[in-house]
Amino acid sequence: QVQLVESGGGLVEAGGSLRLSCAASGRTLGRYAMGWFRQVPGKEREFVAAISWSGGSAYADSVKGRFTISRDNAKKTVYLQMNSLKPEDAAVYYCAAERDGWGAPTTHARYDYWGQGTQVTVSS
């Protein structure tokens, strides 16, 4: 099976930056799309950013202009650069992969594999 492992989470002050990484291992994913989602207790998992196999990207309105998603297909890794972090950004961040996907899906049901999540805490 495909394994996704996130890293890079931690504690940062408001206005600061973090770079999350998600490394894939196991079976070949094919032409996969990758996405980032986040979740806080008591609320549904929400879309953050996604990137297609060919590099096209999509962002939630709440993070557009502050977050950047990128990928290195040779390393089977996707990144999320988060700048100008706000307390509202605090959550557990999950990466996901859609095998043999097209485009950059923004809904969690489209994805086939999920990481365990990495916690991002933003202090005010």
N, C-alpha and C positions, 0 to 999 in steps of 0.2 A: 504494500500500500504506500501511498504518498504521505510523507511526513513533512509538516510545516512547523518551523520553530522560529518564534519571534524573539527579538532581543533589542536592547536599547532604551527600554522604559526606565523610568526613575522619577526623582523629585526635581522639579525646576520651579524657579520663581516666575511669576507672571511677567510676560514680556520676553522670556527666555526661549531657548530652542532645544529641540531634541531630534535625533535622527533614529528612526526605527528601522530595523532590518528583519527580513523574513527569508530564511533559507529553506529551500525545498530539497528533499532527498527521497530515494526510493524509485518507484517506477517512473518511467518517462511520462511527462504530462502532455506531451504533444504541443500543439499551438494553443497554449493556455492563457486565459486572462487572469489577472491578479487584482485583488481588491483589499482595501482596508476598511474595517468596521470598528465601531466602539460601542461600549455598553456600560451603563452604571446600574447599580442595584435598583430594582423596581421599574426599570424602563426597558423598552425594547431595544434590540441591537439596531444601531443606525449606520447608514452608509456614510463613509468619509471620502474615499477616493478609489478609483479603479484605473487600470491601465490594460490595454489590449496587447496581444502578441506583437503587433506591429508598432506599438508605442502611442497610440491614441489614448487620451486620458479623459476622465470625468471627475468632477468634484462636487461635494455638497456645497450649497450656498454658504453655509456657516464657516467653511474653511477656505473657500476660494480666495486666492491672493495671499494666503498665509502658509498653506501646505503645498508640497510638491511631491508627487509620486513618480518613481522612476524604476527601471528594472535593468538587470544585467542577465541576459538569457544564458550566456556562457557559464555564469556562476549560479544560475537558477535561483536568483535572489531578487527580491523586490524591496524597495526602500520607501520610507515616508519621511520627508524632511518637514519638520513642524517648526515654524517660526512664529514670533509674536504670540506665544501661548497665553491663553486666558484661563481663569479658574474653571470656566464652563467646559474646557477641553479635557478636564480630568476624567479619566475612564480607564477601563481595560480595553486595550486595542488588540484586535484580532486581524490576522491576515487570512486570506482565502484564495483558493484557486479553482477555476472552472476549466476542466479538461476539454481540450479540443474546442474551445469556445471561440466566439466571434464577438468583436466589439469590447466594450468595457462595462459589464453589467453593474447596475446600481442597486439591485435587490438581492438579499441574502439567499433566497431560494434558488438562485441561478448557480450558486457555487457548490462544488463537490467536495472540497477538502478545506479543513479549518485548522489553524494553529491553536495552541492552548491559551494564548493571550499574554500580553505584557502590560503591566500597570503603569499608567502615567498620572502623576500627581502634580498639580500646579498650585503653588502657594500664592496667596494674595498679599 
